[in-house]
Amino acid sequence: MPKLDLSQIPFQGGSAYPGKLAEATAGRFVQRLGDAGGLTQYGVNIVRLEPQGMSSLRHYHMEQDEFAIMLSGTCTLIDDDGEHEMQPGDCAAWPAGEANGHHLVNNTDAPATFLVVGTRTPNETGYYSDLDMMVKDDENGFSFTRKDGSPLTADQIGDDND
């Protein structure tokens, strides 16, 4: 059935970021609508940011387009051009290959939600603007390294046990 029952699609937390970098998105929860609807060519998610939560580390994609529209609350879009307040109805778009590191941060005391749509490609490379980190995504999943492809260090990911 094409109609999705949002009450039956759970919000999920967690992050694929390595080590303590995953803590940066502790206040982010994602409702995976595209997956629930069986979509394979692009992802569609509702993201809920709790107060002081952030959507991701500042990043950009080489192969995948990304689009977001605010649904509720207020967030601050932080990109290479500065800070931009985002309220319900405000949109932002990030074309693949455009090196403009971005993320959304909820600096308010109330939850905020936005809808994000992005291309799904078999392979993807992303870069993190504020860190010496790159991610590759392929049939084996996510692989995080430094931007030159060398391994991340324990110091970079905040892992004191290595």
Secondary structure, DSSP 8 states (H G I E B T S, - for coil): --S--GGGS-EE------GGGGGGGTTEEEEEHHHHTT--SEEEEEEEE-TT-BSSSSEEESS--EEEEEEES-EEEEETTEEEEE-TT-EEEE-TT----BEEE--SSS-EEEEEEEE--SSEEEEETTTTEEEEEETTEEEEE-TTS----HHHHT-TT-
